[in-house]
Amino acid sequence: MRIALTTALLIGSNCFMTWAWYGHLKKTGWTIPTAIVISWLIALPEYILQVPANRIGHVDHGGPLSASQLKVLQEAITLTVFTCFAIFVLKERPRVQDYVAFGLILAGVAVAMSGRRDPAARAPDAAAPMPALEAAPAEPPADPAAPR
């Protein structure tokens, strides 16, 4: 359920962001400042969807995914949404090479998503404290008067 909700929210957020980033390309009469302001206004709802998506899906908030898995999932969704946007809005057809690249990225998604951990599980080194960047203090010199 959390993966489905995370995915749905990421799809929604990517629809807004793709429109914000590329929708102005069809508006040849807009000045650059106008395009920037309108793009920012379109992008705001993207954050309203993206932030909950990542929190719902992340292992620290009860979800099943690591941050890396969330990022890879988001990139696959971005490419899917962008491809649809390019075809239907920008009227640009992807090349064969674009589809091959997309397939390779989807293969990467499959690799990243395989072997998901139990949400309660953490990486073995997650509980360990960070190692100090400084050298550990040396042991005090032995007292020459002490018995050996």
Secondary structure, DSSP 8 states (H G I E B T S, - for coil): -HHHHHHHHHHHHHHHHHHHHHGGGG-TTS-HHHHHHHHHHHHHHHHHHHHHHHHHHBGGGT-SB-HHHHHHHHHHHHHHHHHHHHHHTS-----HHHHHHHHHHHHHHHHHHTT---TT---TTTSS----SS---------TTS--
